[in-house]
Structures are given as C-alpha cells and as structure tokens.
Amino acid sequence: MRNEMIGAVVRRAIEHPEFRQRLIENPQEALAAHGFALEQSDLREIENIRTRLREGDDVEQQLVTIAEHYGLHT
C-alpha cells in the first residue's frame, strides 16, 4: 500500500505543476488539500523526494525517475 500512496502523490506531481510546486513549498498542506492521508513513514519518504526535487535542475525528469522506482509508467 505504501508504494501505491507515494506513487499516487508522485503521479499527481507529474500531472499537475501547481501541486508539484505546493508539494515542494509545503508538503503537508499540499497533501491535505488534495485529500492524501499518509502515514508517518510515507510522509518521511515524501520529504526525501521533496529534498531531491529542491536540489535538482530537471524536476520533471526526476519525478519520472522516482515514479518508475515506485512502479509507475509515465
């Protein structure tokens, strides 16, 4: 279930740039606004993803790579 939830967040970030930006700026608010209820371990993983996105140049490509890691095909 964990991979499915994180994958859904990553998919939403790929498909919706405004969600992606909110996720980078304030992940808990962005997740709540889009109806995601994640467990603490999932939130930590989202925070790790968020950190990677903030450090990188090509955010969309990074998201595709992360999505593939969670079994999504974009």
mmCIF file of the N, C-alpha and C atoms, coordinates in Angstrom:
data_MODEL
# 
_entry.id   MODEL 
# 
loop_
_atom_site.group_PDB 
_atom_site.id 
_atom_site.type_symbol 
_atom_site.label_atom_id 
_atom_site.label_alt_id 
_atom_site.label_comp_id 
_atom_site.label_asym_id 
_atom_site.label_entity_id 
_atom_site.label_seq_id 
_atom_site.pdbx_PDB_ins_code 
_atom_site.Cartn_x 
_atom_site.Cartn_y 
_atom_site.Cartn_z 
_atom_site.occupancy 
_atom_site.B_iso_or_equiv 
_atom_site.pdbx_formal_charge 
_atom_site.auth_seq_id 
_atom_site.auth_comp_id 
_atom_site.auth_asym_id 
_atom_site.auth_atom_id 
_atom_site.pdbx_PDB_model_num 
ATOM 1   N N  . MET A 1 1  ? 0.826  -1.196 0.000   1.00 0.00 ? 1  MET A N  1 
ATOM 2   C CA . MET A 1 1  ? 0.000  0.000  0.000   1.00 0.00 ? 1  MET A CA 1 
ATOM 3   C C  . MET A 1 1  ? 0.870  1.261  0.000   1.00 0.00 ? 1  MET A C  1 
ATOM 4   N N  . ARG A 1 2  ? 2.011  1.177  0.676   1.00 0.00 ? 2  ARG A N  1 
ATOM 5   C CA . ARG A 1 2  ? 2.881  2.345  0.789   1.00 0.00 ? 2  ARG A CA 1 
ATOM 6   C C  . ARG A 1 2  ? 3.304  2.845  -0.585  1.00 0.00 ? 2  ARG A C  1 
ATOM 7   N N  . ASN A 1 3  ? 3.792  1.952  -1.421  1.00 0.00 ? 3  ASN A N  1 
ATOM 8   C CA . ASN A 1 3  ? 4.231  2.356  -2.744  1.00 0.00 ? 3  ASN A CA 1 
ATOM 9   C C  . ASN A 1 3  ? 3.097  2.944  -3.568  1.00 0.00 ? 3  ASN A C  1 
ATOM 10  N N  . GLU A 1 4  ? 1.900  2.431  -3.393  1.00 0.00 ? 4  GLU A N  1 
ATOM 11  C CA . GLU A 1 4  ? 0.757  2.947  -4.133  1.00 0.00 ? 4  GLU A CA 1 
ATOM 12  C C  . GLU A 1 4  ? 0.444  4.379  -3.738  1.00 0.00 ? 4  GLU A C  1 
ATOM 13  N N  . MET A 1 5  ? 0.491  4.679  -2.447  1.00 0.00 ? 5  MET A N  1 
ATOM 14  C CA . MET A 1 5  ? 0.194  6.030  -1.980  1.00 0.00 ? 5  MET A CA 1 
ATOM 15  C C  . MET A 1 5  ? 1.272  7.010  -2.432  1.00 0.00 ? 5  MET A C  1 
ATOM 16  N N  . ILE A 1 6  ? 2.516  6.632  -2.260  1.00 0.00 ? 6  ILE A N  1 
ATOM 17  C CA . ILE A 1 6  ? 3.604  7.514  -2.679  1.00 0.00 ? 6  ILE A CA 1 
ATOM 18  C C  . ILE A 1 6  ? 3.568  7.670  -4.198  1.00 0.00 ? 6  ILE A C  1 
ATOM 19  N N  . GLY A 1 7  ? 3.310  6.594  -4.892  1.00 0.00 ? 7  GLY A N  1 
ATOM 20  C CA . GLY A 1 7  ? 3.185  6.652  -6.348  1.00 0.00 ? 7  GLY A CA 1 
ATOM 21  C C  . GLY A 1 7  ? 2.076  7.592  -6.790  1.00 0.00 ? 7  GLY A C  1 
ATOM 22  N N  . ALA A 1 8  ? 0.956  7.587  -6.062  1.00 0.00 ? 8  ALA A N  1 
ATOM 23  C CA . ALA A 1 8  ? -0.152 8.484  -6.393  1.00 0.00 ? 8  ALA A CA 1 
ATOM 24  C C  . ALA A 1 8  ? 0.248  9.943  -6.203  1.00 0.00 ? 8  ALA A C  1 
ATOM 25  N N  . VAL A 1 9  ? 1.004  10.216 -5.166  1.00 0.00 ? 9  VAL A N  1 
ATOM 26  C CA . VAL A 1 9  ? 1.482  11.587 -4.926  1.00 0.00 ? 9  VAL A CA 1 
ATOM 27  C C  . VAL A 1 9  ? 2.425  11.999 -6.049  1.00 0.00 ? 9  VAL A C  1 
ATOM 28  N N  . VAL A 1 10 ? 3.346  11.122 -6.413  1.00 0.00 ? 10 VAL A N  1 
ATOM 29  C CA . VAL A 1 10 ? 4.308  11.427 -7.476  1.00 0.00 ? 10 VAL A CA 1 
ATOM 30  C C  . VAL A 1 10 ? 3.578  11.627 -8.799  1.00 0.00 ? 10 VAL A C  1 
ATOM 31  N N  . ARG A 1 11 ? 2.608  10.779 -9.089  1.00 0.00 ? 11 ARG A N  1 
ATOM 32  C CA . ARG A 1 11 ? 1.832  10.920 -10.328 1.00 0.00 ? 11 ARG A CA 1 
ATOM 33  C C  . ARG A 1 11 ? 1.131  12.276 -10.350 1.00 0.00 ? 11 ARG A C  1 
ATOM 34  N N  . ARG A 1 12 ? 0.524  12.655 -9.242  1.00 0.00 ? 12 ARG A N  1 
ATOM 35  C CA . ARG A 1 12 ? -0.155 13.955 -9.173  1.00 0.00 ? 12 ARG A CA 1 
ATOM 36  C C  . ARG A 1 12 ? 0.840  15.089 -9.406  1.00 0.00 ? 12 ARG A C  1 
ATOM 37  N N  . ALA A 1 13 ? 2.037  14.963 -8.855  1.00 0.00 ? 13 ALA A N  1 
ATOM 38  C CA . ALA A 1 13 ? 3.064  15.993 -9.038  1.00 0.00 ? 13 ALA A CA 1 
ATOM 39  C C  . ALA A 1 13 ? 3.512  16.083 -10.494 1.00 0.00 ? 13 ALA A C  1 
ATOM 40  N N  . ILE A 1 14 ? 3.544  14.961 -11.179 1.00 0.00 ? 14 ILE A N  1 
ATOM 41  C CA . ILE A 1 14 ? 3.917  14.964 -12.597 1.00 0.00 ? 14 ILE A CA 1 
ATOM 42  C C  . ILE A 1 14 ? 2.825  15.626 -13.422 1.00 0.00 ? 14 ILE A C  1 
ATOM 43  N N  . GLU A 1 15 ? 1.586  15.284 -13.140 1.00 0.00 ? 15 GLU A N  1 
ATOM 44  C CA . GLU A 1 15 ? 0.465  15.742 -13.950 1.00 0.00 ? 15 GLU A CA 1 
ATOM 45  C C  . GLU A 1 15 ? 0.017  17.168 -13.646 1.00 0.00 ? 15 GLU A C  1 
ATOM 46  N N  . HIS A 1 16 ? 0.301  17.658 -12.441 1.00 0.00 ? 16 HIS A N  1 
ATOM 47  C CA . HIS A 1 16 ? -0.198 18.969 -12.028 1.00 0.00 ? 16 HIS A CA 1 
ATOM 48  C C  . HIS A 1 16 ? 0.937  19.833 -11.475 1.00 0.00 ? 16 HIS A C  1 
ATOM 49  N N  . PRO A 1 17 ? 1.496  20.699 -12.299 1.00 0.00 ? 17 PRO A N  1 
ATOM 50  C CA . PRO A 1 17 ? 2.626  21.535 -11.856 1.00 0.00 ? 17 PRO A CA 1 
ATOM 51  C C  . PRO A 1 17 ? 2.311  22.380 -10.617 1.00 0.00 ? 17 PRO A C  1 
ATOM 52  N N  . GLU A 1 18 ? 1.071  22.836 -10.469 1.00 0.00 ? 18 GLU A N  1 
ATOM 53  C CA . GLU A 1 18 ? 0.743  23.639 -9.288  1.00 0.00 ? 18 GLU A CA 1 
ATOM 54  C C  . GLU A 1 18 ? 0.816  22.796 -8.013  1.00 0.00 ? 18 GLU A C  1 
ATOM 55  N N  . PHE A 1 19 ? 0.410  21.542 -8.090  1.00 0.00 ? 19 PHE A N  1 
ATOM 56  C CA . PHE A 1 19 ? 0.536  20.643 -6.945  1.00 0.00 ? 19 PHE A CA 1 
ATOM 57  C C  . PHE A 1 19 ? 2.015  20.389 -6.654  1.00 0.00 ? 19 PHE A C  1 
ATOM 58  N N  . ARG A 1 20 ? 2.787  20.194 -7.704  1.00 0.00 ? 20 ARG A N  1 
ATOM 59  C CA . ARG A 1 20 ? 4.227  19.959 -7.554  1.00 0.00 ? 20 ARG A CA 1 
ATOM 60  C C  . ARG A 1 20 ? 4.878  21.115 -6.793  1.00 0.00 ? 20 ARG A C  1 
ATOM 61  N N  . GLN A 1 21 ? 4.557  22.333 -7.181  1.00 0.00 ? 21 GLN A N  1 
ATOM 62  C CA . GLN A 1 21 ? 5.146  23.494 -6.520  1.00 0.00 ? 21 GLN A CA 1 
ATOM 63  C C  . GLN A 1 21 ? 4.713  23.570 -5.060  1.00 0.00 ? 21 GLN A C  1 
ATOM 64  N N  . ARG A 1 22 ? 3.437  23.318 -4.793  1.00 0.00 ? 22 ARG A N  1 
ATOM 65  C CA . ARG A 1 22 ? 2.949  23.332 -3.412  1.00 0.00 ? 22 ARG A CA 1 
ATOM 66  C C  . ARG A 1 22 ? 3.597  22.219 -2.598  1.00 0.00 ? 22 ARG A C  1 
ATOM 67  N N  . LEU A 1 23 ? 3.818  21.081 -3.230  1.00 0.00 ? 23 LEU A N  1 
ATOM 68  C CA . LEU A 1 23 ? 4.460  19.958 -2.553  1.00 0.00 ? 23 LEU A CA 1 
ATOM 69  C C  . LEU A 1 23 ? 5.886  20.320 -2.141  1.00 0.00 ? 23 LEU A C  1 
ATOM 70  N N  . ILE A 1 24 ? 6.583  21.028 -2.986  1.00 0.00 ? 24 ILE A N  1 
ATOM 71  C CA . ILE A 1 24 ? 7.945  21.451 -2.671  1.00 0.00 ? 24 ILE A CA 1 
ATOM 72  C C  . ILE A 1 24 ? 7.939  22.501 -1.566  1.00 0.00 ? 24 ILE A C  1 
ATOM 73  N N  . GLU A 1 25 ? 7.000  23.433 -1.640  1.00 0.00 ? 25 GLU A N  1 
ATOM 74  C CA . GLU A 1 25 ? 6.954  24.533 -0.674  1.00 0.00 ? 25 GLU A CA 1 
ATOM 75  C C  . GLU A 1 25 ? 6.430  24.100 0.694   1.00 0.00 ? 25 GLU A C  1 
ATOM 76  N N  . ASN A 1 26 ? 5.337  23.347 0.704   1.00 0.00 ? 26 ASN A N  1 
ATOM 77  C CA . ASN A 1 26 ? 4.710  22.956 1.968   1.00 0.00 ? 26 ASN A CA 1 
ATOM 78  C C  . ASN A 1 26 ? 4.006  21.615 1.766   1.00 0.00 ? 26 ASN A C  1 
ATOM 79  N N  . PRO A 1 27 ? 4.729  20.516 1.925   1.00 0.00 ? 27 PRO A N  1 
ATOM 80  C CA . PRO A 1 27 ? 4.174  19.211 1.581   1.00 0.00 ? 27 PRO A CA 1 
ATOM 81  C C  . PRO A 1 27 ? 2.922  18.826 2.371   1.00 0.00 ? 27 PRO A C  1 
ATOM 82  N N  . GLN A 1 28 ? 2.884  19.089 3.644   1.00 0.00 ? 28 GLN A N  1 
ATOM 83  C CA . GLN A 1 28 ? 1.719  18.671 4.432   1.00 0.00 ? 28 GLN A CA 1 
ATOM 84  C C  . GLN A 1 28 ? 0.463  19.405 3.988   1.00 0.00 ? 28 GLN A C  1 
ATOM 85  N N  . GLU A 1 29 ? 0.585  20.690 3.714   1.00 0.00 ? 29 GLU A N  1 
ATOM 86  C CA . GLU A 1 29 ? -0.566 21.455 3.242   1.00 0.00 ? 29 GLU A CA 1 
ATOM 87  C C  . GLU A 1 29 ? -1.023 20.970 1.863   1.00 0.00 ? 29 GLU A C  1 
ATOM 88  N N  . ALA A 1 30 ? -0.056 20.742 0.973   1.00 0.00 ? 30 ALA A N  1 
ATOM 89  C CA . ALA A 1 30 ? -0.380 20.275 -0.374  1.00 0.00 ? 30 ALA A CA 1 
ATOM 90  C C  . ALA A 1 30 ? -1.073 18.915 -0.333  1.00 0.00 ? 30 ALA A C  1 
ATOM 91  N N  . LEU A 1 31 ? -0.551 18.016 0.483   1.00 0.00 ? 31 LEU A N  1 
ATOM 92  C CA . LEU A 1 31 ? -1.144 16.680 0.590   1.00 0.00 ? 31 LEU A CA 1 
ATOM 93  C C  . LEU A 1 31 ? -2.554 16.745 1.149   1.00 0.00 ? 31 LEU A C  1 
ATOM 94  N N  . ALA A 1 32 ? -2.751 17.537 2.190   1.00 0.00 ? 32 ALA A N  1 
ATOM 95  C CA . ALA A 1 32 ? -4.079 17.663 2.801   1.00 0.00 ? 32 ALA A CA 1 
ATOM 96  C C  . ALA A 1 32 ? -5.070 18.283 1.820   1.00 0.00 ? 32 ALA A C  1 
ATOM 97  N N  . ALA A 1 33 ? -4.637 19.293 1.081   1.00 0.00 ? 33 ALA A N  1 
ATOM 98  C CA . ALA A 1 33 ? -5.520 19.970 0.134   1.00 0.00 ? 33 ALA A CA 1 
ATOM 99  C C  . ALA A 1 33 ? -5.972 19.041 -0.990  1.00 0.00 ? 33 ALA A C  1 
ATOM 100 N N  . HIS A 1 34 ? -5.171 18.039 -1.290  1.00 0.00 ? 34 HIS A N  1 
ATOM 101 C CA . HIS A 1 34 ? -5.516 17.101 -2.365  1.00 0.00 ? 34 HIS A CA 1 
ATOM 102 C C  . HIS A 1 34 ? -6.055 15.775 -1.833  1.00 0.00 ? 34 HIS A C  1 
ATOM 103 N N  . GLY A 1 35 ? -6.341 15.734 -0.551  1.00 0.00 ? 35 GLY A N  1 
ATOM 104 C CA . GLY A 1 35 ? -7.000 14.570 0.019   1.00 0.00 ? 35 GLY A CA 1 
ATOM 105 C C  . GLY A 1 35 ? -6.108 13.382 0.336   1.00 0.00 ? 35 GLY A C  1 
ATOM 106 N N  . PHE A 1 36 ? -4.806 13.585 0.379   1.00 0.00 ? 36 PHE A N  1 
ATOM 107 C CA . PHE A 1 36 ? -3.896 12.498 0.711   1.00 0.00 ? 36 PHE A CA 1 
ATOM 108 C C  . PHE A 1 36 ? -3.761 12.403 2.230   1.00 0.00 ? 36 PHE A C  1 
ATOM 109 N N  . ALA A 1 37 ? -3.970 11.220 2.759   1.00 0.00 ? 37 ALA A N  1 
ATOM 110 C CA . ALA A 1 37 ? -3.761 10.953 4.185   1.00 0.00 ? 37 ALA A CA 1 
ATOM 111 C C  . ALA A 1 37 ? -2.680 9.880  4.278   1.00 0.00 ? 37 ALA A C  1 
ATOM 112 N N  . LEU A 1 38 ? -1.470 10.314 4.587   1.00 0.00 ? 38 LEU A N  1 
ATOM 113 C CA . LEU A 1 38 ? -0.339 9.399  4.582   1.00 0.00 ? 38 LEU A CA 1 
ATOM 114 C C  . LEU A 1 38 ? 0.122  9.095  6.001   1.00 0.00 ? 38 LEU A C  1 
ATOM 115 N N  . GLU A 1 39 ? 0.669  7.907  6.156   1.00 0.00 ? 39 GLU A N  1 
ATOM 116 C CA . GLU A 1 39 ? 1.255  7.526  7.437   1.00 0.00 ? 39 GLU A CA 1 
ATOM 117 C C  . GLU A 1 39 ? 2.589  8.240  7.601   1.00 0.00 ? 39 GLU A C  1 
ATOM 118 N N  . GLN A 1 40 ? 3.093  8.249  8.812   1.00 0.00 ? 40 GLN A N  1 
ATOM 119 C CA . GLN A 1 40 ? 4.331  8.959  9.118   1.00 0.00 ? 40 GLN A CA 1 
ATOM 120 C C  . GLN A 1 40 ? 5.492  8.494  8.249   1.00 0.00 ? 40 GLN A C  1 
ATOM 121 N N  . SER A 1 41 ? 5.614  7.200  8.026   1.00 0.00 ? 41 SER A N  1 
ATOM 122 C CA . SER A 1 41 ? 6.716  6.699  7.196   1.00 0.00 ? 41 SER A CA 1 
ATOM 123 C C  . SER A 1 41 ? 6.576  7.192  5.752   1.00 0.00 ? 41 SER A C  1 
ATOM 124 N N  . ASP A 1 42 ? 5.352  7.283  5.267   1.00 0.00 ? 42 ASP A N  1 
ATOM 125 C CA . ASP A 1 42 ? 5.123  7.806  3.919   1.00 0.00 ? 42 ASP A CA 1 
ATOM 126 C C  . ASP A 1 42 ? 5.478  9.283  3.847   1.00 0.00 ? 42 ASP A C  1 
ATOM 127 N N  . LEU A 1 43 ? 5.139  10.025 4.892   1.00 0.00 ? 43 LEU A N  1 
ATOM 128 C CA . LEU A 1 43 ? 5.471  11.447 4.936   1.00 0.00 ? 43 LEU A CA 1 
ATOM 129 C C  . LEU A 1 43 ? 6.987  11.658 4.912   1.00 0.00 ? 43 LEU A C  1 
ATOM 130 N N  . ARG A 1 44 ? 7.709  10.786 5.602   1.00 0.00 ? 44 ARG A N  1 
ATOM 131 C CA . ARG A 1 44 ? 9.172  10.876 5.570   1.00 0.00 ? 44 ARG A CA 1 
ATOM 132 C C  . ARG A 1 44 ? 9.701  10.627 4.156   1.00 0.00 ? 44 ARG A C  1 
ATOM 133 N N  . GLU A 1 45 ? 9.115  9.673  3.469   1.00 0.00 ? 45 GLU A N  1 
ATOM 134 C CA . GLU A 1 45 ? 9.541  9.389  2.099   1.00 0.00 ? 45 GLU A CA 1 
ATOM 135 C C  . GLU A 1 45 ? 9.211  10.572 1.181   1.00 0.00 ? 45 GLU A C  1 
ATOM 136 N N  . ILE A 1 46 ? 8.062  11.184 1.360   1.00 0.00 ? 46 ILE A N  1 
ATOM 137 C CA . ILE A 1 46 ? 7.702  12.372 0.583   1.00 0.00 ? 46 ILE A CA 1 
ATOM 138 C C  . ILE A 1 46 ? 8.702  13.492 0.868   1.00 0.00 ? 46 ILE A C  1 
ATOM 139 N N  . GLU A 1 47 ? 9.109  13.631 2.115   1.00 0.00 ? 47 GLU A N  1 
ATOM 140 C CA . GLU A 1 47 ? 10.101 14.649 2.473   1.00 0.00 ? 47 GLU A CA 1 
ATOM 141 C C  . GLU A 1 47 ? 11.430 14.366 1.765   1.00 0.00 ? 47 GLU A C  1 
ATOM 142 N N  . ASN A 1 48 ? 11.816 13.109 1.679   1.00 0.00 ? 48 ASN A N  1 
ATOM 143 C CA . ASN A 1 48 ? 13.038 12.744 0.941   1.00 0.00 ? 48 ASN A CA 1 
ATOM 144 C C  . ASN A 1 48 ? 12.913 13.114 -0.536  1.00 0.00 ? 48 ASN A C  1 
ATOM 145 N N  . ILE A 1 49 ? 11.761 12.823 -1.109  1.00 0.00 ? 49 ILE A N  1 
ATOM 146 C CA . ILE A 1 49 ? 11.506 13.161 -2.511  1.00 0.00 ? 49 ILE A CA 1 
ATOM 147 C C  . ILE A 1 49 ? 11.553 14.677 -2.681  1.00 0.00 ? 49 ILE A C  1 
ATOM 148 N N  . ARG A 1 50 ? 10.935 15.372 -1.787  1.00 0.00 ? 50 ARG A N  1 
ATOM 149 C CA . ARG A 1 50 ? 10.902 16.836 -1.826  1.00 0.00 ? 50 ARG A CA 1 
ATOM 150 C C  . ARG A 1 50 ? 12.320 17.405 -1.804  1.00 0.00 ? 50 ARG A C  1 
ATOM 151 N N  . THR A 1 51 ? 13.165 16.858 -0.962  1.00 0.00 ? 51 THR A N  1 
ATOM 152 C CA . THR A 1 51 ? 14.549 17.322 -0.877  1.00 0.00 ? 51 THR A CA 1 
ATOM 153 C C  . THR A 1 51 ? 15.274 17.096 -2.196  1.00 0.00 ? 51 THR A C  1 
ATOM 154 N N  . ARG A 1 52 ? 15.066 15.948 -2.803  1.00 0.00 ? 52 ARG A N  1 
ATOM 155 C CA . ARG A 1 52 ? 15.700 15.662 -4.093  1.00 0.00 ? 52 ARG A CA 1 
ATOM 156 C C  . ARG A 1 52 ? 15.227 16.640 -5.166  1.00 0.00 ? 52 ARG A C  1 
ATOM 157 N N  . LEU A 1 53 ? 13.935 16.969 -5.144  1.00 0.00 ? 53 LEU A N  1 
ATOM 158 C CA . LEU A 1 53 ? 13.392 17.876 -6.147  1.00 0.00 ? 53 LEU A CA 1 
ATOM 159 C C  . LEU A 1 53 ? 13.937 19.292 -5.976  1.00 0.00 ? 53 LEU A C  1 
ATOM 160 N N  . ARG A 1 54 ? 14.142 19.694 -4.752  1.00 0.00 ? 54 ARG A N  1 
ATOM 161 C CA . ARG A 1 54 ? 14.640 21.048 -4.497  1.00 0.00 ? 54 ARG A CA 1 
ATOM 162 C C  . ARG A 1 54 ? 16.090 21.190 -4.940  1.00 0.00 ? 54 ARG A C  1 
ATOM 163 N N  . GLU A 1 55 ? 16.835 20.102 -4.915  1.00 0.00 ? 55 GLU A N  1 
ATOM 164 C CA . GLU A 1 55 ? 18.258 20.157 -5.242  1.00 0.00 ? 55 GLU A CA 1 
ATOM 165 C C  . GLU A 1 55 ? 18.527 20.002 -6.732  1.00 0.00 ? 55 GLU A C  1 
ATOM 166 N N  . GLY A 1 56 ? 17.565 19.495 -7.477  1.00 0.00 ? 56 GLY A N  1 
ATOM 167 C CA . GLY A 1 56 ? 17.805 19.171 -8.876  1.00 0.00 ? 56 GLY A CA 1 
ATOM 168 C C  . GLY A 1 56 ? 17.384 20.258 -9.836  1.00 0.00 ? 56 GLY A C  1 
ATOM 169 N N  . ASP A 1 57 ? 17.835 20.091 -11.057 1.00 0.00 ? 57 ASP A N  1 
ATOM 170 C CA . ASP A 1 57 ? 17.524 21.051 -12.103 1.00 0.00 ? 57 ASP A CA 1 
ATOM 171 C C  . ASP A 1 57 ? 16.275 20.652 -12.875 1.00 0.00 ? 57 ASP A C  1 
ATOM 172 N N  . ASP A 1 58 ? 16.224 19.436 -13.348 1.00 0.00 ? 58 ASP A N  1 
ATOM 173 C CA . ASP A 1 58 ? 15.115 18.980 -14.177 1.00 0.00 ? 58 ASP A CA 1 
ATOM 174 C C  . ASP A 1 58 ? 14.116 18.225 -13.305 1.00 0.00 ? 58 ASP A C  1 
ATOM 175 N N  . VAL A 1 59 ? 13.195 18.950 -12.729 1.00 0.00 ? 59 VAL A N  1 
ATOM 176 C CA . VAL A 1 59 ? 12.250 18.388 -11.767 1.00 0.00 ? 59 VAL A CA 1 
ATOM 177 C C  . VAL A 1 59 ? 11.371 17.334 -12.425 1.00 0.00 ? 59 VAL A C  1 
ATOM 178 N N  . GLU A 1 60 ? 10.900 17.595 -13.624 1.00 0.00 ? 60 GLU A N  1 
ATOM 179 C CA . GLU A 1 60 ? 10.016 16.640 -14.290 1.00 0.00 ? 60 GLU A CA 1 
ATOM 180 C C  . GLU A 1 60 ? 10.721 15.312 -14.543 1.00 0.00 ? 60 GLU A C  1 
ATOM 181 N N  . GLN A 1 61 ? 11.961 15.355 -14.981 1.00 0.00 ? 61 GLN A N  1 
ATOM 182 C CA . GLN A 1 61 ? 12.704 14.112 -15.220 1.00 0.00 ? 61 GLN A CA 1 
ATOM 183 C C  . GLN A 1 61 ? 12.945 13.381 -13.911 1.00 0.00 ? 61 GLN A C  1 
ATOM 184 N N  . GLN A 1 62 ? 13.241 14.118 -12.862 1.00 0.00 ? 62 GLN A N  1 
ATOM 185 C CA . GLN A 1 62 ? 13.428 13.492 -11.554 1.00 0.00 ? 62 GLN A CA 1 
ATOM 186 C C  . GLN A 1 62 ? 12.146 12.793 -11.114 1.00 0.00 ? 62 GLN A C  1 
ATOM 187 N N  . LEU A 1 63 ? 11.010 13.434 -11.340 1.00 0.00 ? 63 LEU A N  1 
ATOM 188 C CA . LEU A 1 63 ? 9.737  12.823 -10.962 1.00 0.00 ? 63 LEU A CA 1 
ATOM 189 C C  . LEU A 1 63 ? 9.478  11.552 -11.756 1.00 0.00 ? 63 LEU A C  1 
ATOM 190 N N  . VAL A 1 64 ? 9.816  11.550 -13.024 1.00 0.00 ? 64 VAL A N  1 
ATOM 191 C CA . VAL A 1 64 ? 9.637  10.348 -13.842 1.00 0.00 ? 64 VAL A CA 1 
ATOM 192 C C  . VAL A 1 64 ? 10.496 9.213  -13.297 1.00 0.00 ? 64 VAL A C  1 
ATOM 193 N N  . THR A 1 65 ? 11.737 9.520  -12.944 1.00 0.00 ? 65 THR A N  1 
ATOM 194 C CA . THR A 1 65 ? 12.635 8.520  -12.376 1.00 0.00 ? 65 THR A CA 1 
ATOM 195 C C  . THR A 1 65 ? 12.094 7.990  -11.053 1.00 0.00 ? 65 THR A C  1 
ATOM 196 N N  . ILE A 1 66 ? 11.607 8.880  -10.209 1.00 0.00 ? 66 ILE A N  1 
ATOM 197 C CA . ILE A 1 66 ? 11.023 8.477  -8.924  1.00 0.00 ? 66 ILE A CA 1 
ATOM 198 C C  . ILE A 1 66 ? 9.779  7.635  -9.159  1.00 0.00 ? 66 ILE A C  1 
ATOM 199 N N  . ALA A 1 67 ? 8.945  8.029  -10.108 1.00 0.00 ? 67 ALA A N  1 
ATOM 200 C CA . ALA A 1 67 ? 7.728  7.276  -10.419 1.00 0.00 ? 67 ALA A CA 1 
ATOM 201 C C  . ALA A 1 67 ? 8.073  5.856  -10.842 1.00 0.00 ? 67 ALA A C  1 
ATOM 202 N N  . GLU A 1 68 ? 9.070  5.713  -11.674 1.00 0.00 ? 68 GLU A N  1 
ATOM 203 C CA . GLU A 1 68 ? 9.494  4.382  -12.122 1.00 0.00 ? 68 GLU A CA 1 
ATOM 204 C C  . GLU A 1 68 ? 9.968  3.535  -10.951 1.00 0.00 ? 68 GLU A C  1 
ATOM 205 N N  . HIS A 1 69 ? 10.612 4.175  -9.994  1.00 0.00 ? 69 HIS A N  1 
ATOM 206 C CA . HIS A 1 69 ? 11.052 3.470  -8.783  1.00 0.00 ? 69 HIS A CA 1 
ATOM 207 C C  . HIS A 1 69 ? 9.860  2.884  -8.021  1.00 0.00 ? 69 HIS A C  1 
ATOM 208 N N  . TYR A 1 70 ? 8.727  3.571  -8.063  1.00 0.00 ? 70 TYR A N  1 
ATOM 209 C CA . TYR A 1 70 ? 7.516  3.109  -7.374  1.00 0.00 ? 70 TYR A CA 1 
ATOM 210 C C  . TYR A 1 70 ? 6.573  2.330  -8.272  1.00 0.00 ? 70 TYR A C  1 
ATOM 211 N N  . GLY A 1 71 ? 7.066  1.940  -9.448  1.00 0.00 ? 71 GLY A N  1 
ATOM 212 C CA . GLY A 1 71 ? 6.293  1.065  -10.323 1.00 0.00 ? 71 GLY A CA 1 
ATOM 213 C C  . GLY A 1 71 ? 5.325  1.769  -11.244 1.00 0.00 ? 71 GLY A C  1 
ATOM 214 N N  . LEU A 1 72 ? 5.408  3.082  -11.368 1.00 0.00 ? 72 LEU A N  1 
ATOM 215 C CA . LEU A 1 72 ? 4.533  3.811  -12.270 1.00 0.00 ? 72 LEU A CA 1 
ATOM 216 C C  . LEU A 1 72 ? 5.210  3.953  -13.623 1.00 0.00 ? 72 LEU A C  1 
ATOM 217 N N  . HIS A 1 73 ? 4.440  3.898  -14.664 1.00 0.00 ? 73 HIS A N  1 
ATOM 218 C CA . HIS A 1 73 ? 4.957  4.097  -16.012 1.00 0.00 ? 73 HIS A CA 1 
ATOM 219 C C  . HIS A 1 73 ? 4.321  5.359  -16.560 1.00 0.00 ? 73 HIS A C  1 
ATOM 220 N N  . THR A 1 74 ? 5.151  6.373  -16.741 1.00 0.00 ? 74 THR A N  1 
ATOM 221 C CA . THR A 1 74 ? 4.632  7.659  -17.184 1.00 0.00 ? 74 THR A CA 1 
ATOM 222 C C  . THR A 1 74 ? 4.791  7.862  -18.665 1.00 0.00 ? 74 THR A C  1 
# 
